[in-house]
Amino acid sequence: MSLKLVVVGGGSSYTPEIIEGIIRRHETFPVSEIVLVDIEMGKKKLEVVGNLALRMIEKSAKPIQLSWTLNQKEALENADFVSTQIRVGGLEARAKDERIPLSHGFIGQETNGAGGIFKAFRTIPVLMELAQNVHTICPEAWIINFTNPAGIVTEALLKHSPHKKVIGVCNIPYNMRHSTAEILNSSPQEVQIEFVGMNHFVFGKKVLVEGIDRTEEILKIICHDDFGYSPANIVNLGWTKTFIESLKMLPNPYHQYYFQTKEVLEKDINAFKEHGTRAETVQRLEESLLNLYSDPHLRDKPKELEKRGGAFYSDVACSLMESIYNNRGDIQTVNTFNQGAIPDLPPDAVIEVNSVITREGPKPLAIGVLPPAIKGIIHYMKAFEEQVIRAALSGDYHEAYIALVMNPLVSDEKMAKVLLDELLDAHKAFLPQFQ
């Protein structure tokens, strides 16, 4: 059977990682056609990335046909899988998401706080349109979303678009498992972490190595050492012994924004003053990556790509697609409907959860009730996510204002309006629903 993969946001510097993942899995996941899709704004990058992808495929000698286009509807014809890695407004929009909150003394980050809210506002309508197109043109195709904020975007599509074959992925659970394996001198394949929570707000409730519970052991180790794979966009500050002993779970790197807000804000403002925003750093990195990609002799994914904060997303996505295709029944951590896995949350709440991956999609594994330490904040964060989705779909000013007020990294009724007004003005070209 031949398979077709459409990569929406094909001009992304992450695309070579997807190509590498498809080539490596070709025996078990025989993709015969890949189409990279982008928009006019990304045309130049699409050509550079597309040509590198062609050279990679040529070197591999795999029978994969690759093309690229700006015509999304045409690309979607007969697609089996559609992966999404878009950034509406590009890195310039990300810089505004970071700079504007930081200039007012608030966390400025691309998926958390005011910046994360506005990334969702720009992204959700665009991916809703994609989901409609997929539902019309290739209704059997799976959408594998790793566009951030992945959990919020996935919930918006699953609840409000006609297409229900949507799964969200993130590299944080992957990286937590790998770093835990390293600390315990095990291979990542032997380590299973039971995750509880939502995307970028997920906790490691239990750590099993070859079926043996080693949670207490890992918690004791991380009380004394800095733990946690931090992606390139987050500097790991470590956790106090009291926090880990009281929480009795593994935090993830993004929890720093919520539980070490003052310290992180201070560090980020200093970095902003010295080097500008993280987006500006990434722009320089992406420029150097595209220069590398332009080299006609380069025929592999360059090591430098791992300096990007989202490195390994693509590997997670390729593993997921391969498991769906082969009906593997293996366990992977994905963003999908709760379906009773956490009885405290509604069945249609999207959570980040270990799931059995089948041809029909993910089957979430039961976690049980939320641990008391995090029960309140998980409910709060889920209500906040739902508010962001309401505002993104309605374009209602007051819904958007409430989303900012509700966000724990804003939580200021006067400043919420200041941030809202400045960000709406800065991003108006990409927020037609608010006009």
Salt bridges, closest charged atoms under 4 A:
GLU17 OE2 - LYS301 NZ 3.73
GLU20 OE1 - ARG24 NH1 3.72
GLU20 OE1 - LYS301 NZ 3.28
GLU27 OE2 - LYS62 NZ 3.30
GLU58 OE1 - ARG299 NH1 3.50
ASP97 OD2 - ARG122 NH2 2.76
ASP97 OD1 - HIS427 NE2 2.81
GLU98 OE2 - ARG94 NE 2.89
GLU110 OE1 - ARG87 NH1 2.79
GLU110 OE2 - ARG94 NH1 3.56
GLU140 OE1 - LYS165 NZ 3.50
GLU155 OE2 - LYS159 NZ 2.76
GLU155 OE1 - LYS382 NZ 2.69
GLU194 OE1 - LYS205 NZ 3.92
GLU217 OE2 - ARG214 NH2 2.86
GLU245 OE2 - LYS241 NZ 2.90
ASP268 OD1 - LYS267 NZ 2.74
GLU274 OE1 - HIS275 NE2 3.53
GLU280 OE2 - ARG99 NH2 2.63
GLU286 OE1 - LYS45 NZ 3.07
GLU286 OE2 - ARG308 NH1 3.27
ASP300 OD1 - LYS59 NZ 2.85
GLU306 OE1 - LYS303 NZ 3.42
ASP315 OD1 - ARG24 NH2 2.65
ASP315 OD1 - ARG25 NH2 3.14
GLU322 OE2 - ARG328 NH2 2.44
ASP344 OD2 - LYS375 NZ 3.68
GLU385 OE1 - LYS382 NZ 2.79
GLU386 OE2 - LYS159 NZ 3.74
GLU413 OE2 - LYS414 NZ 3.55
ASP421 OD2 - LYS417 NZ 2.71
GLU422 OE2 - HIS104 NE2 2.80
ASP425 OD1 - LYS428 NZ 3.43
